[in-house]
Amino acid sequence: MSRTLTVHRAAIVVGLQNHKEADRIVRLLVPEQGRITALARSARSSSKRFGGALDIGNRLEVALRPPKAADGWWGLESAVLEDGRIHIRSDLERLALLAYCTEVCGQLAREGHAEPKLFGLLDMALTVLDALSDAPSLSFRLGLETKALTFAGLAPRLASCVACGEPITEPAHLTPDGAAHQHCIDRGPTVTLAWLEAAEAARRRPLKEGIDIPMPPGPAWTFAESIESHLSRRLRSRSVLTTLSR
């Protein structure tokens, strides 16, 4: 792809970092390229060029110049704000959820590979959060996590045992890969069949339908821990969300 070609794409901002005196490194989730890193020159010194477009969770129409090398940064030439999620930003818990959703989907997305499902999931999650007046129920977040894992090719197995493949019909242990019969794997938190069925339902239903559905008693962060296991690092936004969700 020629360096002189400018590519126009829909994108969601999933990460920001200051660079040198006036530049900004912007991490974007783009349907056609997955997660990409772009350099926005003079983004911090000029309010006219990007305005308030470069903020976490914003959906943009961007003009990008491809990197010179395969491992280089893209050039962010311009960004037009399509949705600033302004209603989310008036509520601390929904703002923490915005940061969490962008980190989960952004980190699970591959670099340089098409990720239309993860892009669509994140866009829908933030659109739903922006339309709410209060934070959604736990089933919303569990739905986001299980869908993100599934779209990343890491779907947790919840209806059958990860060890023997037989159906789960009684309380089971949870592992990073899903549920296991207690006689197959003797470690991990124990969950009820009702919890497993509710978690599977959260994965399958549209996010917008899970905003007020209660979850049976069970672990709140097991899928977050699974994501962290696959990423080999902690989700930074999880600590803030954990504090606000108590």
C-alpha positions as CSV (number, residue, x, y, z in Angstrom):
1,M,0.0,0.0,0.0
2,S,1.5,3.3,-1.0
3,R,2.5,5.8,1.7
4,T,1.0,8.6,-0.3
5,L,-2.5,7.0,-0.3
6,T,-4.9,8.4,2.3
7,V,-7.4,5.9,3.6
8,H,-10.7,7.0,5.1
9,R,-12.1,4.7,7.8
10,A,-14.6,4.5,10.6
11,A,-12.8,4.1,13.9
12,I,-13.2,4.1,17.7
13,V,-10.6,5.6,20.0
14,V,-9.4,2.8,22.3
15,G,-6.1,4.4,23.7
16,L,-4.2,7.7,23.9
17,Q,-0.6,8.5,24.8
18,N,1.2,11.8,24.7
19,H,4.3,11.8,22.4
20,K,7.1,14.3,22.4
21,E,6.1,17.9,23.0
22,A,3.0,18.3,20.9
23,D,2.1,14.9,19.3
24,R,-0.3,12.2,20.4
25,I,-0.2,8.5,19.8
26,V,-3.8,7.3,19.1
27,R,-4.9,3.7,19.3
28,L,-7.9,3.0,17.1
29,L,-10.2,0.1,16.6
30,V,-11.0,-0.1,12.8
31,P,-13.2,-2.7,11.3
32,E,-10.9,-3.3,8.3
33,Q,-7.5,-3.3,10.2
34,G,-8.4,-4.2,13.8
35,R,-6.3,-2.3,16.3
36,I,-3.9,0.2,14.8
37,T,-1.6,2.8,16.3
38,A,-1.5,6.2,14.6
39,L,0.5,9.3,15.2
40,A,-1.5,12.6,15.4
41,R,1.1,15.3,14.9
42,S,0.6,18.6,16.8
43,A,-2.6,17.2,18.3
44,R,-1.8,18.8,21.7
45,S,-0.6,22.1,20.4
46,S,-3.4,22.9,17.9
47,S,-7.1,22.8,18.9
48,K,-8.2,23.4,15.3
49,R,-6.8,20.2,13.7
50,F,-8.6,17.6,15.9
51,G,-10.6,19.6,18.3
52,G,-12.2,17.4,20.9
53,A,-12.3,14.3,18.6
54,L,-9.5,12.4,20.2
55,D,-11.0,11.0,23.4
56,I,-11.5,7.4,24.6
57,G,-14.7,5.8,23.2
58,N,-15.3,8.5,20.5
59,R,-16.5,7.1,17.1
60,L,-14.7,9.0,14.3
61,E,-14.3,9.2,10.6
62,V,-10.6,9.3,10.1
63,A,-8.2,9.9,7.3
64,L,-5.1,7.7,7.7
65,R,-1.8,7.4,5.9
66,P,-0.4,3.8,6.0
67,P,2.9,3.2,7.8
68,K,6.2,3.2,5.9
69,A,7.1,-0.2,7.4
70,A,5.1,-3.1,8.4
71,D,5.7,-2.4,12.1
72,G,5.4,1.4,11.9
73,W,2.7,3.8,13.0
74,W,-0.1,5.0,10.8
75,G,-0.4,8.8,10.2
76,L,-3.6,10.3,11.5
77,E,-4.3,13.2,9.0
78,S,-7.7,14.2,10.2
79,A,-10.6,13.0,12.4
80,V,-14.2,14.0,12.2
81,L,-16.3,13.3,15.4
82,E,-19.3,11.1,14.7
83,D,-20.3,10.3,18.2
84,G,-18.7,11.7,21.4
85,R,-20.8,9.6,23.8
86,I,-21.5,12.8,25.7
87,H,-24.2,11.4,28.0
88,I,-21.9,8.7,29.4
89,R,-19.4,11.3,30.5
90,S,-21.8,12.8,33.0
91,D,-21.9,9.6,35.1
92,L,-18.8,8.2,36.8
93,E,-19.9,4.5,36.7
94,R,-20.9,4.6,33.0
95,L,-17.7,6.4,32.2
96,A,-15.7,3.7,33.9
97,L,-17.7,1.1,31.9
98,L,-16.8,3.1,28.7
99,A,-13.1,2.8,29.6
100,Y,-13.5,-0.9,30.4
101,C,-15.4,-1.8,27.2
102,T,-12.8,0.0,25.0
103,E,-9.9,-1.7,26.8
104,V,-11.5,-5.2,26.5
105,C,-12.4,-4.9,22.8
106,G,-9.3,-2.9,21.9
107,Q,-6.9,-5.3,23.5
108,L,-8.6,-8.5,22.2
109,A,-8.5,-7.1,18.7
110,R,-5.6,-8.2,16.6
111,E,-3.3,-5.7,14.9
112,G,-3.5,-5.6,11.1
113,H,-6.4,-8.0,10.9
114,A,-10.1,-7.2,10.1
115,E,-12.1,-7.1,13.3
116,P,-15.7,-6.1,12.2
117,K,-17.4,-8.0,15.0
118,L,-15.3,-6.5,17.8
119,F,-15.8,-3.1,16.3
120,G,-19.5,-3.6,16.1
121,L,-19.7,-4.9,19.6
122,L,-17.8,-2.0,21.1
123,D,-19.8,0.5,19.1
124,M,-23.1,-1.0,20.2
125,A,-22.0,-1.2,23.9
126,L,-21.1,2.5,23.9
127,T,-24.3,3.4,22.1
128,V,-26.4,1.6,24.7
129,L,-24.4,3.1,27.6
130,D,-24.9,6.6,26.1
131,A,-28.7,6.1,25.9
132,L,-29.0,5.0,29.6
133,S,-29.6,7.2,32.6
134,D,-28.0,4.7,35.0
135,A,-25.4,2.0,34.9
136,P,-26.7,-1.3,33.5
137,S,-27.0,-4.6,35.4
138,L,-24.1,-7.1,35.7
139,S,-25.5,-9.2,32.9
140,F,-24.6,-6.4,30.5
141,R,-20.9,-6.5,31.3
142,L,-20.8,-10.3,31.4
143,G,-22.5,-10.2,27.9
144,L,-19.8,-7.8,26.7
145,E,-17.0,-9.9,28.0
146,T,-18.3,-13.3,26.7
147,K,-19.1,-11.8,23.3
148,A,-15.7,-10.2,23.1
149,L,-14.0,-13.5,23.9
150,T,-16.1,-15.3,21.4
151,F,-15.4,-12.8,18.6
152,A,-11.7,-13.0,19.4
153,G,-11.8,-16.8,18.9
154,L,-11.6,-17.5,22.7
155,A,-15.2,-18.5,23.4
156,P,-15.6,-19.9,26.9
157,R,-17.4,-23.2,27.0
158,L,-20.3,-22.9,29.4
159,A,-22.8,-25.7,28.5
160,S,-20.3,-28.6,28.3
161,C,-17.2,-29.6,30.2
162,V,-13.9,-28.2,28.9
163,A,-12.2,-31.5,30.0
164,C,-14.5,-34.3,28.8
165,G,-17.0,-32.5,26.5
166,E,-20.1,-33.9,28.3
167,P,-23.0,-31.5,29.2
168,I,-22.9,-29.6,32.5
169,T,-25.9,-30.6,34.5
170,E,-24.8,-29.7,38.1
171,P,-22.6,-27.1,39.8
172,A,-19.2,-26.9,38.1
173,H,-15.8,-25.3,38.4
174,L,-14.8,-22.4,36.3
175,T,-11.5,-22.3,34.4
176,P,-10.1,-19.6,32.0
177,D,-11.6,-21.7,29.2
178,G,-15.0,-22.3,30.6
179,A,-16.9,-24.8,32.9
180,A,-15.7,-28.2,34.0
181,H,-17.2,-31.0,36.0
182,Q,-16.0,-31.0,39.5
183,H,-14.7,-34.6,39.1
184,C,-12.8,-33.6,35.9
185,I,-11.0,-30.5,37.2
186,D,-10.8,-29.9,41.0
187,R,-9.9,-26.2,40.9
188,G,-11.5,-22.9,40.2
189,P,-14.6,-21.2,41.7
190,T,-17.7,-23.2,41.9
191,V,-20.8,-22.0,40.1
192,T,-24.4,-23.2,39.9
193,L,-26.1,-24.5,36.7
194,A,-28.4,-21.5,36.9
195,W,-25.4,-19.1,36.8
196,L,-23.9,-20.9,33.8
197,E,-27.2,-20.8,31.9
198,A,-27.6,-17.1,32.7
199,A,-24.0,-16.3,31.5
200,E,-24.6,-18.3,28.3
201,A,-27.9,-16.4,27.8
202,A,-26.0,-13.1,28.3
203,R,-23.5,-14.1,25.6
204,R,-26.3,-14.9,23.1
205,R,-28.8,-12.1,23.6
206,P,-28.3,-8.6,22.1
207,L,-26.5,-6.3,24.5
208,K,-29.3,-3.8,24.6
209,E,-31.6,-6.5,26.0
210,G,-29.4,-7.2,28.9
211,I,-29.3,-3.9,30.6
212,D,-31.7,-4.8,33.5
213,I,-31.7,-8.6,33.7
214,P,-30.5,-9.9,37.1
215,M,-27.8,-12.5,37.4
216,P,-28.0,-15.4,39.9
217,P,-25.4,-15.3,42.7
218,G,-21.9,-16.1,41.3
219,P,-18.5,-14.7,40.5
220,A,-18.6,-11.2,39.0
221,W,-15.2,-11.1,37.4
222,T,-14.5,-14.6,36.1
223,F,-14.6,-13.6,32.4
224,A,-12.5,-10.5,33.1
225,E,-9.9,-12.9,34.6
226,S,-10.1,-15.1,31.5
227,I,-9.4,-12.1,29.3
228,E,-6.5,-11.1,31.5
229,S,-5.2,-14.7,31.3
230,H,-5.3,-14.6,27.5
231,L,-3.7,-11.1,27.4
232,S,-1.1,-12.0,30.1
233,R,-1.8,-8.7,31.9
234,R,-4.3,-6.9,34.1
235,L,-7.0,-4.8,32.6
236,R,-6.2,-1.3,34.0
237,S,-9.8,-0.1,33.9
238,R,-11.0,-3.0,35.9
239,S,-9.8,-1.6,39.2
240,V,-11.8,1.6,38.9
241,L,-14.9,-0.3,37.8
242,T,-14.5,-2.7,40.7
243,T,-14.5,0.1,43.2
244,L,-17.6,1.8,41.7
245,S,-19.5,-1.5,41.3
246,R,-19.4,-2.5,45.0
